[in-house]
Amino acid sequence: MPGTIPVFTAMGRAGEVARQAAAYRSHATSPYAEMLKAARRFDRAAYLADAGVSGTTVAALRARATGQPRG
């Protein structure tokens, strides 16, 4: 896990990197794969609606993000 060693060392937890790497290996996954799974399960439209964004705006955002015409 590049970039994490100095952080954990500064926190007095230098062994954490090895423990995390072993845990990911034992589950045959990686931080990247786990983030992709979380992103795929995340309901963007519901999140925006809960935040008060209108359905019209959500549709416009979806169209813009996917390159599809609004309609």
C-alpha positions as CSV (number, residue, x, y, z in Angstrom):
1,M,0.0,0.0,0.0
2,P,2.1,2.8,-1.3
3,G,2.1,6.1,0.6
4,T,0.8,4.6,3.9
5,I,4.1,3.6,5.5
6,P,5.0,7.1,6.7
7,V,1.5,7.7,8.1
8,F,1.4,4.5,10.1
9,T,5.0,4.9,11.2
10,A,4.2,8.5,12.5
11,M,1.3,7.0,14.4
12,G,3.5,4.4,16.0
13,R,1.8,1.6,14.0
14,A,4.5,0.6,11.5
15,G,3.4,-3.0,11.4
16,E,-0.1,-2.0,10.2
17,V,0.9,-2.0,6.6
18,A,2.0,-5.7,6.7
19,R,-1.2,-6.6,8.6
20,Q,-3.5,-4.9,6.1
21,A,-1.6,-6.5,3.2
22,A,-2.0,-9.9,4.7
23,A,-5.7,-9.4,5.4
24,Y,-6.3,-8.3,1.7
25,R,-4.3,-11.4,0.5
26,S,-6.2,-13.8,2.7
27,H,-9.5,-12.5,1.2
28,A,-8.1,-12.5,-2.3
29,T,-8.9,-8.8,-2.7
30,S,-7.3,-5.4,-2.7
31,P,-8.1,-1.8,-1.5
32,Y,-8.9,-0.9,-5.1
33,A,-11.2,-3.9,-5.6
34,E,-13.1,-3.1,-2.4
35,M,-13.5,0.6,-3.4
36,L,-14.9,-0.5,-6.8
37,K,-17.4,-2.8,-5.0
38,A,-18.5,0.1,-2.8
39,A,-18.9,2.4,-5.7
40,R,-21.0,-0.1,-7.6
41,R,-23.4,-0.5,-4.7
42,F,-23.7,3.2,-4.0
43,D,-27.1,4.6,-5.2
44,R,-26.1,8.0,-6.5
45,A,-29.6,9.1,-7.4
46,A,-31.0,8.2,-4.0
47,Y,-28.2,10.0,-2.3
48,L,-28.8,13.2,-4.3
49,A,-32.6,13.0,-3.8
50,D,-32.0,12.7,0.0
51,A,-29.9,15.8,-0.2
52,G,-32.8,17.7,-1.8
53,V,-31.6,17.6,-5.5
54,S,-34.6,17.5,-7.8
55,G,-35.3,14.6,-10.2
56,T,-34.8,16.9,-13.2
57,T,-31.4,17.9,-12.0
58,V,-30.4,14.2,-11.2
59,A,-31.5,13.3,-14.8
60,A,-29.4,16.2,-16.2
61,L,-26.4,15.1,-14.2
62,R,-26.9,11.5,-15.3
63,A,-27.1,12.6,-19.0
64,R,-24.0,14.8,-18.7
65,A,-22.0,12.0,-16.9
66,T,-22.9,9.4,-19.5
67,G,-22.8,11.6,-22.6
68,Q,-26.4,10.8,-23.4
69,P,-29.0,13.4,-24.5
70,R,-31.5,14.5,-21.9
71,G,-34.9,13.2,-22.4
